[in-house]
Amino acid sequence: MNLRCGEEGTVDGGPGEIKTRVVKFGSMKSSEASDLRSREICNTLCDMRNAVTIRLDQDLDRMLDEFCRRSKRKRSEVVRDALRRQLSLMTFEQLRHKAMPFAEARGFLTDEDVFKAVS
């Protein structure tokens, strides 16, 4: 989004919105500019704690762009969903790894053993 001095706008920030106002510091008194700078720095730090920067190779970037174009979804939305799914899968695998010794001690050696017991 391109804003001119004095304009306000809203930027899509995923689950929330980021409101911004463009100002020209030179036209303010120094105390007003200092106060505004400190508030903007605070807002930036608070908003940026949820930002992640990743580097993609060309193939992955091309795949992401193509998928977003076909699905009409934003890149950030697709990346958040993919990260959420991957973290859920990794959490499940960690829990499964922790539970395996207890399951094996009770005779559950394979997924089929578990399915037989619960079916």
Secondary structure as UniProt FT lines:
FT   TURN            5..6
FT   STRAND          8..13
FT   TURN            14..15
FT   STRAND          16..21
FT   HELIX           25..27
FT   HELIX           30..48
FT   TURN            49..50
FT   HELIX           58..71
FT   HELIX           75..105
FT   TURN            106..107
FT   HELIX           111..118
//
